[in-house]
Amino acid sequence: MRCTIVLEFDIVHSAGRMVNIALLCTNLEAYLKSVLTALLAAFGRIPTLASPTEFFIRTEHSYASERELLGRGDAGRLKAFLKELKPQQV
């Protein structure tokens, strides 16, 4: 959901000035690919996931929880998540 907020901010706040359409389309393509990848991974990982709507509700809840933890100075779960994203070195 973080990507959604940043992307929506960029689209809305860039509306009044000249925008590089190619760059905007590239960002939209990257956003769409990342969302679809996360959605498909969630369907493979969570057998009880019933719909894309449920995926987005769960994601929004996770984001709110992480944001609350960061607000209290607890970055442990975020650090663990980022460590998972780091490519494994061979």
C-alpha positions in Angstrom: 0.0 0.0 0.0 3.0 2.3 0.5 3.5 2.3 -3.3 -0.1 3.2 -3.8 0.2 6.3 -1.6 3.4 7.5 -3.2 2.1 6.9 -6.7 -1.2 8.5 -6.1 0.6 11.5 -4.6 2.8 11.8 -7.7 -0.1 11.5 -10.1 -2.4 13.9 -8.3 0.3 16.5 -7.6 1.9 16.3 -11.0 -1.4 17.0 -12.7 -0.9 20.8 -12.8 2.5 20.7 -14.5 4.0 19.1 -17.5 4.7 15.4 -16.8 7.0 13.0 -18.5 4.4 10.6 -19.7 7.0 7.8 -20.5 8.3 8.1 -16.9 4.8 8.0 -15.4 3.9 4.9 -17.5 7.1 3.2 -16.5 6.3 3.9 -12.8 2.8 2.6 -13.3 4.1 -0.6 -15.0 6.5 -1.2 -12.2 3.8 -0.6 -9.6 1.4 -3.0 -11.4 4.1 -5.7 -11.7 5.0 -5.4 -8.0 1.3 -5.5 -6.9 0.5 -8.5 -9.1 3.7 -10.3 -7.9 2.7 -9.7 -4.2 -0.9 -10.8 -4.9 0.1 -14.0 -6.6 2.7 -14.8 -3.9 0.1 -14.2 -1.2 -2.3 -16.6 -2.9 0.4 -19.3 -3.0 1.4 -18.6 0.6 -2.0 -18.2 2.3 -4.4 -21.0 1.4 -7.4 -19.3 3.0 -7.0 -16.1 1.0 -10.4 -15.8 -0.8 -10.0 -12.8 -3.1 -7.9 -9.9 -4.2 -10.0 -7.6 -2.0 -9.1 -9.7 1.0 -5.4 -9.4 0.0 -5.6 -5.6 -0.1 -7.5 -5.4 3.2 -4.8 -7.6 4.8 -2.0 -5.5 3.2 -3.6 -2.3 4.4 -3.9 -3.7 7.9 -0.2 -4.8 7.9 0.9 -1.4 6.7 -1.1 0.3 9.5 0.4 -2.0 12.1 3.9 -1.5 10.9 3.4 2.3 10.8 2.2 2.2 14.4 5.2 0.2 15.5 7.6 2.6 13.7 5.8 5.5 15.4 6.7 4.0 18.7 10.3 3.5 17.6 10.1 -0.3 17.1 11.7 -1.1 13.7 12.3 -4.8 14.4 9.7 -6.2 12.1 10.5 -3.8 9.3 14.2 -4.7 9.6 13.3 -8.4 9.4 11.1 -7.8 6.3 13.9 -5.8 4.6 16.4 -8.6 5.4 14.0 -11.1 3.6 14.0 -8.8 0.5 17.8 -8.7 0.3 19.1 -11.0 -2.4 21.0 -14.0 -1.2 24.7 -13.8 -1.9 26.2 -17.0 -3.3 
